[in-house]
Each structure stands twice: as structure tokens, then as C-alpha cells.
Amino acid sequence: MKAQLIPVYFKSAGDADFQKQLGVLKKLLADEAQFLEPVALGSALPQADAVVFPQLLGDAYRRVEDFRKIRVPILVITSEFGTMAMWDWEIVAFMKAEGVEMIAPYNVDQTRLLCRSLAVKRDMRST
């Protein structure tokens, strides 16, 4: 059983950096996560265990309301190591101050455990 994650992008799913990081995440989390089709921030989300941001942009500061509308856990996994890139802490801290909770793992083991936990949570709801 794998966590079902929705990759969320700001401007375009075709953005080279977005696609590169999404590819990295698919390899790193191949045993723990299934990645659904990417969705634009602010769009309706299909059912899933969480959303994942493979890339954060400064545009996030102007999109707080779009983040608030997300009703599943928000994962920030923006580094090639399966963690949050160090410069993204400012956006995560800003969002927390605005009442938007984000999960930003600091090592790949934590990221994998998080994905397994999301899958178990979904399984437990159906039993």
C-alpha cells in the first residue's frame, strides 16, 4: 500500500525544475508513494492522502488563501534528498504564521515514514 500524493505546481506542470524534482521524488519514494497527476495551486483536488510541493516559489506569499483551501496534509519536499530545501523554511514559517500547517521533513527516512503513515491512515478509515 502506498500513499497517494498530488503534486501541486504554481505556474505550469511543464516547468523544468518542477518536473526534475517530481522525477527525483518518484524514484526516492517508489516504494512508499503513488504520484497522481499534477494539479495547479488553487484548482480542485482529486481525492488523495496529501498534496506535495516539489517546488516552492516566492509566489506562495501571495497565494495564502489557495493554501488555506487545501484540506489534506501539505508536504514540502523540495530537495533532491527527499527533504525540504533549506531556503524554503521562510515560506513554511510564513505559512505557519498565517495558520497554514505544512509538513517539511528534514531527512529522507522521515519522508518515507510519513508516506507509509499516510497510507496506513487511509487503510484504517476503510476498515
Number of C-alpha atoms within 10 A of each C-alpha: 14 20 25 21 27 24 22 26 22 19 12 14 17 11 12 10 12 23 17 14 20 23 13 18 22 14 12 17 18 13 14 20 23 17 19 15 11 21 18 15 20 17 11 10 18 12 12 18 23 20 25 25 25 27 23 20 12 11 11 17 13 8 14 16 13 12 19 14 14 17 11 13 17 21 25 24 27 25 18 17 16 25 21 26 19 10 10 18 13 11 17 20 14 15 19 12 10 14 12 18 17 18 15 22 20 16 13 18 12 14 24 20 13 18 25 17 16 23 21 15 13 16 13 9 7 6 5
